Amino acid sequence: MNEREFYRVILGLQEPWEISEVKLDAAAQKVEVVVVYKQGTLWACPESREKLPIHDHVERSWRHLDTCQFETILVCRVPRLQLPDGKVWTVPVPWAEARSRFTELFERMAITVLLAARNLKQAASWLRLDWSAIQRIMDRAVARGLSVRELEALKYLGLDEKSFRKGQDYVSVMVDLEKRRVLEVVEGRTKADACQLIETLSEEQRAPVKAVAADMSASYAAAVAEVLPKAKLVHDRFHISKLLGDAVDKVRRSESKELAAQDDDRLKGTRYLWLWHPGELKESRLNEFESLAFSNLRTARAYYHRIQFLEFWEQPDLNAAQNFFALWYHEALRSGLEPIQKVARTLQAHLEGLLQYFAHHLTNAVTEAFNSTIQSLKAGARGFRNFENYRTRILFFLGKLELLPL
């Protein structure tokens, strides 16, 4: 077997395609494989299947899997046909998809490496590709996956916002909570943006949706009411926990300043102590926390209201949850702690969305779990200026798409 037959076999080429020449550049560590077709071949029109002569050619090259350590490039003068309507059509080649500059085998390998590595800089170095080439491969993989994705029987969705550029730039993310996958990403977080996001699903795909988990954003609530009028909005418990945690921290900061003026630094450096449940604290800090929590500090009283609200989610049914909230709300308003009172009024205004939890037991835990991956993608890219690239990265790693060439 000579080198031409060798490459014909490993590329799986069949008539009319064949290898005409293999060029080795040892100094550059590169192999160039020249692919041709048999002269006199007639090609089928993609519409009528009528055999047509060649109109002209276009020069193309494709990166292939390395031959040992040598970079391997396929080159070919690809024939083009003039169709009956006057348009010129490029004959598809069997080793690569249309408009790709990589063979299907190389793309499969590159996608596998990218998914395994997660560190795109290292993956790009190993593949010997620049950022633009990596991005093109991911763009094509995501488009391929979206074209064959099945979205039947969607029941529970999650909506959330993620930071994009610096400042107040955000994107909205829609998640399939049952299959734990990102469905789509759009730029912005207004009602119009959220409507656009949900409307990326067809009417048939939206019809089975029973509930949507989201924070208490007015724009998300309005979008769900407009585009998914039969679905229930469930306010996310993780967002509510964050609101209460922020309220405790506001009380702590205010009280810490007052105590510092009296040379009392008990609350200095304790911010993170108040974010945890006592059972989650390291033993080394548990005694310190207990001495503060059982004191007469305003921060300790604010923390009590935060921890007490956790029991809301453990109520056995809707009636019990309503009774629990009424008692908690009354105590929160009597606390005299303005940040706690403010959160209590916010929760009262959105009580219906909180109570829907007991009908669906739905949270945005899946969406929250994606945050670390999305943050690492941003960090690895040192931020994104281009929204489409950001969207591609999220869907590539979190969309559970069929990314490989068929």
Order of alpha helices (4+ residues) and beta strands (2+ residues): alpha-beta-beta-beta-beta-beta-beta-beta-alpha-alpha-alpha-beta-beta-beta-alpha-alpha-beta-alpha-beta-alpha-alpha-alpha-alpha-alpha-alpha-alpha-alpha-alpha
